[in-house]
Amino acid sequence: MNNNNMDNFIPYDTPNGITGCPGGIPYDTPNGIMGCPGGIDSDELHEECGVFGIYDFDGNDVASTIYYGLFALQHRGQESCGIAVSQTDSNERKVNSYKGMGLVNEVFTQGTLDGMKGDLGIGHVRYSTAGASTRENAQPLVLNYIKGTLALAHNGNLINAKELREQLEYTGAIFQTTIDSEVIAYHIARERLTSKTAQEAVKRAAAKVKGAFSLVVMSPRKLIGARDPFGFKPLCIGKRDNAYILASETCALETIGADYVRDVLPGEVVTITPEGIQSDTSLCLPKEKEARCIFEYIYFARSDSHIDGVSVYASRMKAGKFLAMDSPVEADLVVGVPESGNAAALGYSMESGISYGTAFVKNSYVGRTFIKPKQSNRESSVKVKLNVLEEAVRGKRVIMIDDSIVRGTTSDRIVRMLRDAGATEVHVRIASPPFLWPCYFGTDIPEREQLIAYNRTVEEIQKIIGADSLGYLSVERLSEIADQLPICKGCFTGQYPMKPPTENIRGDFER
C-alpha cells in the first residue's frame, strides 16, 4: 500500500495544531492528490487502480477503444497509465505496449495509438498504494516467457506480497518493479508451465495470494478476468458488436458504446475467446464470505456506474437521506463538496426539505504536473482546486456534505472558506462513519495515529475543523446504502474480513 513513512510528509501548520508530523498535520505527501507529484489534497481518499480489457473477434484494432475506456476510469488513478495490445503476425501473437506517468490524455497521442495494432488488449490507470510512483511501476505488466507473452493489469492490494516475493527471489526470480502486481504475474507464468490452460494458471496463482484483486490478463489468444473471493474490487463484463470487454466500472462500458452483460462474481475466473465467455465452476476460488469495499459506493466509483447491480448514485443519495434522518439541523442551504458529496447533499435536501444549492466551483484541470504552493505563498492549495460562490452562501446557514474526513486538513480549510464567503453557520455532515483503522486492501487510509477521529470525540473533531455542528453516517447504515450486499467495514470497526497483516505492509519493495 502507500508509503506513509512520516519522513516523507511535508509539514503543514494549522491554527488548530493537530499533531502528526513536526509542526502540525501531515498535509501533503510526495504523491499528493490522486498520487500526483506536487498534488494538493492528501485528505482525500485514493483508489488504487482501474483496469480495462477488450477482445474484438472481428479483428478490429482496439487501442483507441482502450484509451477511451481508461479515460472513463481516470478517476480511479491519475498517476500513470498504460496499454498493451496483441496481434497475430506470421501465426504468432506479438505484444505492443506503451505506458507513462500522467493522465491518459497526457501519455497517449493519436500517433501512439495508431501505432498499436491488435484486436486483443488491456489497459490500466494507477494510483500507487504499493510501490513507488515511477514509470517502471506503471501497468500493464508484460512478461515474455517460455509459453509466450503475458500481460496483466491489477486493481487491489495483496497482504502477503512480501512473503511471496521473497520466495520467488530465493528461487532466482528477478523483479523489474516494486509493486505487488508483479508477484501475481510471476506466479501466473510459473503455474502456466504445468497447467493445461492459461485460465487454470490464473486460478492457481490467484489461490496463492491474499488480499484484494481484480485482474485482467491477456494471454496470446485469451482475455481472462479474475476477482478475489471477497469481491473487494469491482469487475464487470460488457459486449459491443462482436467484442467482449472487462472493466472496473460500467461507466467505461457506456463510454465506448458497449452493453453491460454482468459482473464478474467474487472468486470467479472468466475467459473470453472467439467462442464467447467461459466460466468454469472448477476454476472458482473457494470463499467463506464476501466483503465489497463500501467506498466504491461512497467515493471511489463514478456516480453513473453500477457496482454489483447497485447504483452508485442511488447509494450516495441514500447516504444523504440517512444523514438528514439521523443528524438533522436547521439551515437555509445544503451543498455538496464536489464531486462525490453532491449526490449525498441532494439526498439530504430531499429528505430534510432544505434547499439544495451549488456553493463550490471546482477546477477540473489540476493534473499531475500541478505545482503545490509553498507555505510562504499566498495561494491556497485548496482554493486552487475549489472556490466558493459568495452569492450562494452569504448570510445563510449552510449544511456542507462531504464523503469523508481523513486527517481533517481539507475540511478545516473548506469550512473557513465558507465562513469567509459570508456563511453565518456551517454544519458539516459526512457520508461515512469516522475512520478509526487503516485499510490493507487497496485504499490509502493511513495508520491510526494520522486519523483525525483516532482518540477524539465527534465534538472534538467539530471544534478542530471549525464547524458549528458535525454528524457522521452511522456504521449501521452502511449495509443499507449498498442494498444489503456484504461489505467490508474494517476501516471503521477494526473488524476485517480476513486476518490483517501483523507487520506494516505500507511500504514498497525498495532496497
C-alpha positions as CSV (number, residue, x, y, z in Angstrom):
1,M,0.0,0.0,0.0
2,N,1.0,3.6,0.0
3,N,4.3,4.6,1.7
4,N,3.2,6.6,4.7
5,N,6.7,7.0,6.3
6,M,6.4,10.2,8.3
7,D,9.8,11.4,6.9
8,N,8.0,11.8,3.6
9,F,5.4,14.2,4.8
10,I,5.7,17.9,4.2
11,P,4.7,19.5,7.5
12,Y,1.8,22.0,7.2
13,D,1.0,24.1,10.2
14,T,-2.6,24.8,11.1
15,P,-4.2,27.1,13.7
16,N,-5.5,24.0,15.4
17,G,-2.1,22.4,15.8
18,I,-3.1,18.8,15.2
19,T,0.0,16.8,15.6
20,G,1.2,14.1,13.3
21,C,4.4,15.4,12.0
22,P,6.8,18.2,13.1
23,G,4.8,21.4,13.1
24,G,1.3,20.2,12.6
25,I,-0.8,17.9,10.3
26,P,1.0,15.9,7.6
27,Y,-0.8,17.8,4.9
28,D,0.8,16.8,1.7
29,T,3.0,13.9,0.5
30,P,5.2,13.4,-2.5
31,N,2.3,11.8,-4.2
32,G,-0.3,14.4,-3.3
33,I,-3.7,14.4,-4.9
34,M,-4.5,11.1,-6.7
35,G,-0.9,10.2,-6.3
36,C,0.4,13.1,-8.4
37,P,3.7,14.8,-7.5
38,G,3.0,18.2,-6.2
39,G,-0.6,17.4,-5.6
40,I,-2.9,19.4,-3.3
41,D,-5.1,17.3,-1.2
42,S,-3.8,14.4,1.0
43,D,-7.1,14.5,2.9
44,E,-8.8,12.8,0.1
45,L,-9.1,9.0,-0.2
46,H,-7.5,7.4,-3.2
47,E,-8.3,4.2,-5.0
48,E,-5.5,2.0,-6.3
49,C,-6.3,1.4,-10.0
50,G,-8.7,1.0,-12.8
51,V,-8.5,-1.9,-15.3
52,F,-9.9,-2.5,-18.8
53,G,-9.7,-5.2,-21.4
54,I,-11.2,-6.0,-24.8
55,Y,-11.2,-8.8,-27.3
56,D,-12.6,-7.9,-30.7
57,F,-13.4,-11.1,-32.6
58,D,-13.9,-9.2,-35.9
59,G,-10.2,-8.3,-35.8
60,N,-10.6,-4.5,-35.3
61,D,-7.8,-2.6,-33.7
62,V,-8.7,-2.0,-30.0
63,A,-6.1,0.5,-28.8
64,S,-8.4,3.6,-29.3
65,T,-11.2,1.8,-27.5
66,I,-9.0,1.0,-24.5
67,Y,-7.9,4.7,-24.5
68,Y,-11.5,5.8,-24.1
69,G,-12.2,3.1,-21.6
70,L,-9.3,4.3,-19.5
71,F,-10.4,7.9,-19.9
72,A,-13.7,6.9,-18.3
73,L,-11.8,5.3,-15.4
74,Q,-9.4,8.2,-14.9
75,H,-10.9,9.0,-11.5
76,R,-9.6,5.7,-10.2
77,G,-5.9,6.7,-10.8
78,Q,-4.2,9.7,-12.2
79,E,-0.6,8.8,-11.5
80,S,0.3,6.6,-14.5
81,C,-1.4,4.6,-17.3
82,G,-0.6,2.1,-19.9
83,I,-2.0,0.0,-22.8
84,A,-0.8,-3.4,-24.1
85,V,-2.3,-4.9,-27.4
86,S,-1.7,-8.2,-29.1
87,Q,-1.9,-9.0,-32.8
88,T,-1.2,-12.1,-35.0
89,D,2.0,-11.8,-37.0
90,S,3.1,-14.9,-39.1
91,N,0.8,-17.1,-36.9
92,E,2.5,-15.7,-33.8
93,R,1.0,-13.3,-31.3
94,K,3.1,-10.2,-30.7
95,V,2.5,-7.7,-28.0
96,N,3.0,-3.9,-28.3
97,S,2.8,-1.9,-25.1
98,Y,3.2,1.7,-24.1
99,K,2.9,3.4,-20.6
100,G,3.9,6.5,-18.9
101,M,3.5,8.9,-16.0
102,G,0.4,11.2,-16.1
103,L,-3.2,11.3,-17.2
104,V,-4.4,9.2,-20.1
105,N,-4.6,12.2,-22.5
106,E,-1.1,13.3,-21.4
107,V,0.6,9.9,-22.0
108,F,-1.1,8.9,-25.3
109,T,-1.2,10.7,-28.6
110,Q,-3.1,9.8,-31.8
111,G,0.2,8.7,-33.3
112,T,0.9,6.4,-30.4
113,L,-2.5,4.8,-30.6
114,D,-2.3,4.4,-34.4
115,G,1.0,2.5,-34.0
116,M,-0.6,0.0,-31.6
117,K,-2.2,-2.7,-33.8
118,G,-4.1,-5.6,-32.3
119,D,-7.6,-7.0,-31.7
120,L,-6.9,-8.0,-28.1
121,G,-5.7,-5.6,-25.4
122,I,-5.7,-4.4,-21.8
123,G,-5.2,-1.1,-20.1
124,H,-4.6,0.4,-16.7
125,V,-4.7,3.6,-14.7
126,R,-2.8,3.7,-11.5
127,Y,-2.7,5.4,-8.1
128,S,0.1,3.8,-6.1
129,T,-0.7,2.1,-2.8
130,A,2.2,-0.4,-3.2
131,G,5.4,0.6,-4.9
132,A,6.9,3.9,-5.8
133,S,5.4,6.3,-8.3
134,T,7.7,5.6,-11.2
135,R,7.3,4.6,-14.9
136,E,8.7,1.2,-14.1
137,N,5.8,0.6,-11.8
138,A,3.1,1.6,-14.3
139,Q,0.9,-1.1,-15.7
140,P,0.1,-3.3,-17.6
141,L,3.0,-5.5,-16.8
142,V,4.2,-7.5,-19.8
143,L,6.2,-10.7,-19.3
144,N,7.9,-12.8,-22.0
145,Y,8.3,-16.4,-21.0
146,I,8.5,-19.9,-22.5
147,K,4.8,-20.1,-23.2
148,G,4.7,-16.8,-25.0
149,T,3.7,-13.3,-23.7
150,L,1.6,-12.5,-20.7
151,A,0.2,-9.1,-19.9
152,L,-1.5,-8.2,-16.6
153,A,-3.4,-5.3,-15.1
154,H,-4.3,-5.4,-11.4
155,N,-6.6,-3.4,-9.1
156,G,-6.3,-4.1,-5.4
157,N,-3.7,-4.8,-2.8
158,L,-2.1,-8.0,-1.5
159,I,-1.3,-8.6,2.1
160,N,1.1,-11.4,1.6
161,A,3.0,-9.9,-1.3
162,K,6.2,-9.6,0.7
163,E,6.3,-13.2,1.6
164,L,5.5,-14.4,-1.9
165,R,8.1,-12.1,-3.4
166,E,10.8,-13.3,-1.1
167,Q,10.0,-16.9,-2.0
168,L,10.3,-16.1,-5.7
169,E,13.6,-14.2,-5.2
170,Y,15.1,-17.2,-3.4
171,T,14.3,-19.3,-6.5
172,G,16.0,-16.9,-8.9
173,A,13.3,-14.5,-9.9
174,I,14.5,-11.1,-10.8
175,F,11.9,-8.3,-10.3
176,Q,11.7,-5.3,-12.5
177,T,9.2,-3.3,-10.4
178,T,8.4,-2.7,-6.7
179,I,4.7,-3.4,-6.9
180,D,2.8,-6.4,-5.6
181,S,1.2,-6.9,-9.0
182,E,4.4,-8.4,-10.4
183,V,4.2,-11.1,-7.8
184,I,0.9,-12.2,-9.4
185,A,2.3,-12.1,-12.9
186,Y,5.3,-14.2,-11.9
187,H,3.1,-16.8,-10.3
188,I,0.8,-17.0,-13.3
189,A,3.8,-17.5,-15.6
190,R,5.1,-20.3,-13.4
191,E,1.8,-22.0,-13.0
192,R,1.3,-21.9,-16.7
193,L,4.2,-24.3,-17.2
194,T,2.2,-27.1,-15.5
195,S,-1.4,-26.0,-16.3
196,K,-3.5,-27.1,-19.2
197,T,-4.8,-23.7,-19.9
198,A,-4.0,-20.1,-19.1
199,Q,-7.1,-19.6,-17.1
200,E,-6.2,-22.6,-14.9
201,A,-2.8,-20.9,-14.3
202,V,-4.6,-17.7,-13.3
203,K,-6.7,-19.6,-10.9
204,R,-3.8,-21.4,-9.3
205,A,-1.8,-18.2,-8.9
206,A,-4.8,-16.3,-7.5
207,A,-5.3,-19.1,-4.9
208,K,-1.8,-18.3,-3.5
209,V,-2.3,-14.6,-3.0
210,K,-4.3,-13.0,-0.1
211,G,-6.0,-9.7,-0.2
212,A,-7.9,-7.7,-2.8
213,F,-7.5,-8.2,-6.6
214,S,-9.5,-7.7,-9.7
215,L,-7.3,-8.9,-12.6
216,V,-7.4,-8.5,-16.3
217,V,-4.9,-10.9,-18.0
218,M,-4.0,-11.1,-21.7
219,S,-2.6,-14.4,-22.9
220,P,-1.7,-14.9,-26.5
221,R,-5.3,-15.8,-27.5
222,K,-7.4,-15.2,-24.5
223,L,-8.7,-12.4,-22.3
224,I,-9.1,-13.5,-18.7
225,G,-10.7,-11.8,-15.8
226,A,-10.5,-12.8,-12.1
227,R,-11.9,-11.3,-8.9
228,D,-10.9,-12.2,-5.4
229,P,-13.3,-14.3,-3.3
230,F,-14.3,-11.4,-1.1
231,G,-15.2,-9.2,-4.1
232,F,-13.3,-6.2,-2.6
233,K,-12.8,-4.6,-6.0
234,P,-15.3,-4.4,-8.9
235,L,-15.1,-6.0,-12.3
236,C,-17.8,-6.2,-14.9
237,I,-18.3,-7.7,-18.4
238,G,-19.6,-5.8,-21.4
239,K,-20.3,-6.6,-25.1
240,R,-20.2,-4.3,-28.2
241,D,-21.0,-5.9,-31.5
242,N,-18.6,-8.9,-31.8
243,A,-16.3,-7.8,-29.0
244,Y,-16.3,-8.5,-25.2
245,I,-15.0,-6.1,-22.6
246,L,-13.8,-6.4,-19.0
247,A,-13.8,-3.1,-17.0
248,S,-13.6,-1.9,-13.4
249,E,-16.8,0.1,-13.8
250,T,-19.9,0.2,-16.0
251,C,-19.3,3.8,-16.9
252,A,-16.4,2.6,-19.0
253,L,-18.7,0.3,-21.0
254,E,-21.2,3.2,-21.6
255,T,-18.3,5.4,-22.8
256,I,-17.4,3.0,-25.6
257,G,-20.9,2.2,-26.5
258,A,-20.9,-1.3,-25.0
259,D,-23.8,-3.1,-23.3
260,Y,-23.5,-4.3,-19.7
261,V,-23.6,-8.1,-19.5
262,R,-23.0,-8.9,-15.9
263,D,-20.5,-8.5,-13.0
264,V,-17.7,-11.0,-12.6
265,L,-18.6,-12.8,-9.4
266,P,-16.4,-12.8,-6.3
267,G,-14.0,-15.7,-6.7
268,E,-14.8,-16.2,-10.4
269,V,-12.4,-16.6,-13.2
270,V,-13.8,-15.8,-16.6
271,T,-12.2,-16.5,-20.0
272,I,-13.1,-14.6,-23.2
273,T,-12.2,-16.3,-26.5
274,P,-13.8,-16.1,-30.0
275,E,-16.2,-18.8,-28.7
276,G,-17.5,-16.3,-26.2
277,I,-17.4,-16.1,-22.3
278,Q,-16.5,-19.2,-20.4
279,S,-16.8,-19.6,-16.7
280,D,-15.8,-23.0,-15.4
281,T,-17.1,-23.7,-11.8
282,S,-14.0,-25.8,-11.3
283,L,-11.9,-22.6,-11.6
284,C,-13.8,-20.6,-9.0
285,L,-11.8,-19.7,-5.9
286,P,-13.0,-21.0,-2.6
287,K,-14.6,-18.4,-0.4
288,E,-16.0,-18.2,3.1
289,K,-17.7,-14.8,2.8
290,E,-18.0,-11.7,0.6
291,A,-16.8,-8.2,1.6
292,R,-17.1,-5.5,-1.0
293,C,-15.3,-2.2,-0.4
294,I,-18.0,0.2,0.8
295,F,-16.0,3.1,-0.5
296,E,-16.8,2.2,-4.1
297,Y,-20.3,3.4,-3.3
298,I,-19.4,6.3,-1.1
299,Y,-16.5,7.8,-3.0
300,F,-14.4,5.8,-5.5
301,A,-16.7,4.8,-8.3
302,R,-18.1,7.3,-10.7
303,S,-21.7,8.2,-9.8
304,D,-23.1,6.9,-13.1
305,S,-21.7,3.4,-12.5
306,H,-23.4,0.3,-11.1
307,I,-21.3,-2.0,-8.9
308,D,-22.7,-5.5,-8.4
309,G,-26.1,-4.3,-9.6
310,V,-26.2,-1.4,-7.2
311,S,-26.4,2.2,-8.5
312,V,-23.6,4.3,-7.1
313,Y,-25.7,7.5,-7.4
314,A,-28.6,5.9,-5.6
315,S,-26.2,4.8,-2.8
316,R,-25.0,8.3,-2.3
317,M,-28.5,9.7,-2.3
318,K,-29.4,7.2,0.4
319,A,-26.4,8.2,2.5
320,G,-27.6,11.8,2.3
321,K,-31.1,10.9,3.3
322,F,-29.9,8.9,6.2
323,L,-27.8,11.8,7.4
324,A,-30.9,14.1,7.3
325,M,-32.8,11.5,9.3
326,D,-30.1,10.8,11.9
327,S,-28.4,14.2,12.1
328,P,-30.9,16.9,11.4
329,V,-30.2,20.6,11.8
330,E,-32.0,23.8,11.0
331,A,-30.4,25.6,8.0
332,D,-31.1,27.5,4.8
333,L,-29.0,25.6,2.2
334,V,-27.5,22.2,1.6
335,V,-24.4,22.0,-0.5
336,G,-22.0,19.1,-1.5
337,V,-18.3,19.1,-1.8
338,P,-17.6,18.0,-5.4
339,E,-17.9,15.5,-6.8
340,S,-18.9,12.6,-4.5
341,G,-20.6,14.9,-2.0
342,N,-23.1,16.3,-4.5
343,A,-25.4,13.3,-4.6
344,A,-25.4,12.9,-0.9
345,A,-26.2,16.6,-0.5
346,L,-29.2,16.2,-2.8
347,G,-30.4,13.3,-0.8
348,Y,-30.1,15.3,2.4
349,S,-32.0,18.2,0.8
350,M,-34.8,15.9,-0.4
351,E,-35.2,14.2,3.0
352,S,-35.0,17.4,5.0
353,G,-36.8,19.8,2.7
354,I,-33.9,22.3,2.9
355,S,-33.0,23.9,-0.4
356,Y,-30.2,22.3,-2.4
357,G,-27.6,24.6,-4.0
358,T,-24.2,24.8,-5.5
359,A,-21.6,26.5,-3.4
360,F,-18.3,25.3,-4.9
361,V,-16.7,25.8,-8.3
362,K,-14.2,23.0,-9.0
363,N,-11.1,23.4,-11.1
364,S,-11.1,20.3,-13.2
365,Y,-7.7,20.9,-14.8
366,V,-5.4,20.2,-11.8
367,G,-3.3,17.4,-13.3
368,R,-0.2,15.6,-12.1
369,T,2.1,18.5,-13.1
370,F,0.4,20.9,-10.7
371,I,3.0,22.7,-8.5
372,K,1.9,23.0,-4.9
373,P,2.0,26.4,-3.4
374,K,4.7,26.8,-0.8
375,Q,3.8,27.7,2.8
376,S,5.1,31.2,2.2
377,N,2.9,31.7,-0.8
378,R,-0.5,33.5,-0.6
379,E,-2.1,30.9,-2.9
380,S,-4.0,28.2,-1.0
381,S,-3.8,24.6,-2.3
382,V,-7.4,24.0,-1.6
383,K,-8.5,27.3,-3.2
384,V,-6.7,26.3,-6.4
385,K,-8.9,23.3,-6.5
386,L,-12.1,24.7,-5.1
387,N,-13.6,28.2,-4.8
388,V,-16.8,29.3,-3.1
389,L,-19.7,31.2,-4.7
390,E,-20.2,34.0,-2.3
391,E,-23.6,34.9,-3.7
392,A,-24.8,31.4,-2.9
393,V,-23.8,31.3,0.8
394,R,-23.7,34.9,2.0
395,G,-25.9,35.4,5.0
396,K,-27.0,31.7,5.1
397,R,-26.8,28.8,7.4
398,V,-25.1,26.2,5.3
399,I,-25.0,22.4,5.6
400,M,-21.9,21.1,3.9
401,I,-21.9,17.4,2.8
402,D,-18.6,15.6,2.2
403,D,-17.8,11.9,1.7
404,S,-15.2,11.5,4.4
405,I,-12.8,13.2,6.8
406,V,-9.3,11.5,6.9
407,R,-6.9,13.9,8.6
408,G,-9.2,16.9,8.8
409,T,-6.9,19.3,6.9
410,T,-9.2,19.9,4.0
411,S,-12.4,20.1,6.0
412,D,-10.8,22.8,8.1
413,R,-10.0,24.9,5.1
414,I,-13.3,24.4,3.3
415,V,-15.3,25.4,6.4
416,R,-13.1,28.5,6.7
417,M,-13.7,29.3,3.0
418,L,-17.5,29.2,3.6
419,R,-17.3,31.5,6.6
420,D,-15.1,33.9,4.7
421,A,-17.7,33.9,1.9
422,G,-20.3,35.1,4.4
423,A,-22.0,31.9,5.6
424,T,-23.4,32.6,9.1
425,E,-23.3,29.0,10.2
426,V,-21.5,25.9,8.7
427,H,-22.8,22.5,9.7
428,V,-20.8,19.6,8.4
429,R,-22.3,16.2,7.6
430,I,-20.1,13.2,6.5
431,A,-21.5,10.4,4.3
432,S,-19.4,7.8,6.0
433,P,-18.5,6.8,9.6
434,P,-15.3,8.1,11.3
435,F,-12.1,6.4,10.2
436,L,-10.6,4.6,13.1
437,W,-8.4,1.9,11.5
438,P,-6.1,1.6,8.4
439,C,-7.1,-0.3,5.3
440,Y,-5.0,-3.1,3.9
441,F,-6.9,-3.8,0.7
442,G,-6.2,-1.0,-1.7
443,T,-7.5,2.2,-0.1
444,D,-4.9,4.5,1.3
445,I,-6.4,5.1,4.7
446,P,-3.3,5.7,6.8
447,E,-2.2,4.4,10.2
448,R,-4.5,5.2,13.2
449,E,-2.3,7.9,14.6
450,Q,-2.8,10.0,11.5
451,L,-6.6,9.8,11.5
452,I,-8.4,12.8,13.0
453,A,-11.0,10.6,14.5
454,Y,-8.4,8.5,16.4
455,N,-8.8,9.1,20.2
456,R,-11.1,12.1,19.5
457,T,-14.8,12.6,20.0
458,V,-17.1,14.0,17.4
459,E,-17.3,17.2,19.4
460,E,-13.5,17.5,19.5
461,I,-13.3,17.0,15.7
462,Q,-16.1,19.6,15.2
463,K,-14.0,22.2,17.1
464,I,-10.8,21.3,15.2
465,I,-12.4,21.8,11.8
466,G,-14.3,24.9,13.0
467,A,-17.8,23.7,12.2
468,D,-21.0,24.7,14.1
469,S,-22.0,21.0,14.2
470,L,-20.7,17.7,12.8
471,G,-22.5,14.5,12.0
472,Y,-21.3,11.2,10.5
473,L,-23.2,8.4,8.8
474,S,-23.6,5.5,11.3
475,V,-21.9,2.2,10.7
476,E,-25.3,0.5,10.9
477,R,-26.4,2.4,7.8
478,L,-23.6,1.1,5.5
479,S,-25.3,-2.1,4.5
480,E,-28.4,-0.2,3.6
481,I,-26.7,2.1,1.2
482,A,-25.2,-1.0,-0.5
483,D,-28.6,-2.7,-0.8
484,Q,-27.6,-5.2,1.9
485,L,-24.6,-6.5,-0.1
486,P,-21.9,-8.0,2.2
487,I,-19.3,-5.2,2.7
488,C,-16.0,-4.6,4.4
489,K,-16.3,-2.2,7.4
490,G,-12.7,-2.7,8.7
491,C,-11.6,0.9,8.4
492,F,-14.5,1.9,10.8
493,T,-14.7,-1.0,13.2
494,G,-11.3,-2.8,13.0
495,Q,-13.1,-6.0,12.2
496,Y,-11.6,-7.1,8.8
497,P,-13.0,-9.9,6.6
498,M,-9.6,-11.6,6.8
499,K,-6.8,-11.6,9.3
500,P,-4.8,-8.4,8.8
501,P,-1.1,-8.4,8.4
502,T,1.0,-8.4,11.6
503,E,3.6,-6.1,10.2
504,N,3.5,-2.8,8.3
505,I,2.9,-3.5,4.6
506,R,2.5,0.2,3.8
507,G,5.9,0.5,2.1
508,D,7.1,-0.8,-1.2
509,F,10.0,-3.2,-2.0
510,E,12.6,-0.6,-2.5
511,R,16.0,-1.6,-1.3
